[in-house]
Amino acid sequence: MLHSPLPVHEAESTTPSAPVDNARLAGEIAAMYDEAVHPAALLGEFRRTAVLVPLDEAGGLWSVEMHGIRWICGFTDVAALARFAVARGIAEDEEWEYRSVLGARLLDVVVPAVGAPAGVALDIADERPVMFPPVRGIVPDDVALDAPKNRFAMEMEAAAP
């Protein structure tokens, strides 16, 4: 797993104390784990909810790469972000700058800007993480790995001898 920076867009909030209203998203996540999942409702709530994304040393959105997919790490609230920070070895009293970013902006703007297959990993240090992979219906079709004419397949075809 590699850490790699992503660009930050100026439209996102930089206010660390900005409240995040995640009650509906938390309810859909709980439903998913209780096997009463409504995928469209979960995705819809994620798209409407502002999540917290920590910044890397260069000021970009923090992400990791695993198995050829770049995962942007988002968190439903400050407590979830703090658990992740502690799991990463960051002291509890140490500050970690983050942005509040609308889920739809992550999926529709940031993921396509990555230039490689990318998705969003939500609350990955918790017992109930959620992954939004780069597939149709979640990210734009041109960057969805299961779309017949996604950008990455076309690039590979063009590079083939």
C-alpha positions in Angstrom: 0.0 0.0 0.0 1.5 3.3 -1.1 0.6 6.8 0.0 0.2 9.3 -2.8 -0.9 12.9 -2.9 -4.0 14.2 -4.7 -4.8 17.7 -5.7 -7.0 19.9 -3.5 -9.7 22.0 -5.1 -10.2 25.5 -3.7 -14.0 25.0 -3.4 -13.7 22.7 -0.5 -14.0 23.9 3.1 -10.8 24.3 5.0 -12.5 25.0 8.3 -11.6 22.2 10.7 -14.4 23.0 13.0 -17.1 22.8 10.3 -19.8 20.5 11.5 -20.5 17.4 9.5 -24.1 16.2 9.5 -23.8 12.5 8.8 -26.7 11.0 10.6 -28.5 9.8 7.5 -25.2 8.4 6.0 -24.5 6.7 9.3 -28.0 5.1 9.2 -27.4 3.8 5.6 -24.0 2.4 6.6 -25.6 0.6 9.6 -28.3 -0.8 7.3 -25.6 -2.1 5.0 -24.0 -4.0 7.8 -27.3 -5.2 9.1 -27.9 -6.7 5.7 -30.8 -4.3 5.0 -28.7 -2.4 2.5 -30.3 -0.1 -0.1 -27.3 0.6 -2.4 -28.9 3.6 -4.1 -29.8 5.1 -0.7 -26.3 4.6 0.6 -24.7 6.1 -2.4 -27.2 8.9 -2.5 -26.5 9.8 1.2 -22.8 9.6 0.6 -23.1 12.0 -2.4 -25.1 14.5 -0.3 -22.9 14.3 2.7 -19.7 16.3 3.4 -17.0 14.0 4.6 -13.6 14.8 6.1 -10.5 14.1 4.0 -7.1 14.6 5.6 -4.4 16.4 3.8 -1.0 15.1 3.0 2.4 16.9 3.5 2.0 18.6 0.1 -1.5 19.9 0.9 -3.3 17.3 -1.4 -6.0 15.0 -0.4 -4.7 11.9 1.4 -5.0 8.6 -0.4 -3.5 5.2 -0.6 -2.9 2.9 -3.5 -3.8 -0.8 -3.3 -4.0 -3.4 -6.1 -3.8 -0.7 -8.8 -6.6 1.5 -7.4 -6.0 4.8 -5.6 -8.3 5.1 -2.6 -9.2 8.6 -1.4 -9.6 8.3 2.4 -12.7 10.0 3.7 -14.3 10.0 7.2 -17.8 10.6 8.4 -16.7 12.7 11.4 -13.8 13.9 13.4 -13.9 10.9 15.7 -13.5 8.5 12.8 -10.6 10.6 11.4 -9.0 10.6 14.8 -9.2 6.8 15.1 -7.5 6.6 11.7 -4.8 9.1 12.7 -4.0 7.1 15.8 -3.9 3.8 13.8 -1.4 5.6 11.5 0.8 6.4 14.4 -0.1 10.1 14.8 -0.2 11.2 18.4 -3.6 12.0 19.8 -2.6 15.6 20.6 -1.0 16.1 17.1 -3.0 18.1 14.6 -3.8 16.8 11.1 -5.3 19.3 8.6 -8.3 18.1 6.7 -10.9 19.4 4.3 -14.7 18.9 4.3 -15.6 17.7 0.8 -19.0 16.7 -0.5 -19.1 13.0 -1.5 -20.5 13.9 -4.9 -17.5 16.1 -5.5 -15.1 13.3 -4.6 -16.8 10.9 -7.0 -17.5 13.2 -9.8 -14.6 15.6 -9.8 -11.7 14.3 -7.8 -11.8 10.6 -8.9 -11.7 11.6 -12.6 -8.8 14.1 -11.9 -6.6 11.3 -10.4 -5.7 10.0 -13.9 -5.7 6.4 -12.7 -8.4 4.0 -11.4 -9.7 5.6 -8.1 -12.4 5.3 -5.6 -13.3 6.4 -2.1 -12.6 4.5 1.2 -14.8 5.7 4.0 -14.0 5.2 7.7 -11.3 2.6 7.0 -10.1 2.5 10.6 -13.5 1.6 11.9 -15.3 -1.7 12.2 -17.7 -0.7 9.5 -15.8 0.8 6.6 -17.4 1.5 3.2 -15.8 1.4 -0.2 -17.0 3.2 -3.2 -15.1 1.5 -6.0 -14.5 2.9 -9.5 -17.4 1.2 -11.2 -20.5 2.4 -13.2 -23.2 4.0 -11.1 -20.7 5.2 -8.6 -18.1 7.2 -10.6 -18.4 8.7 -14.1 -18.5 6.0 -16.9 -15.2 7.3 -18.5 -13.3 6.3 -15.3 -15.4 3.3 -14.3 -13.4 0.1 -14.7 -16.5 -2.0 -15.7 -17.5 0.4 -18.5 -16.7 -0.9 -21.9 -15.0 2.3 -23.1 -13.4 3.6 -19.9 -10.5 6.0 -20.2 -7.9 3.5 -18.9 -8.9 0.7 -21.3 -8.7 3.1 -24.2 -5.2 4.3 -23.0 -4.0 0.7 -22.8 -5.4 0.0 -26.3 -3.7 3.0 -27.7 -0.4 2.0 -26.1 -0.5 -1.6 -27.4 1.8 -2.4 -30.3 
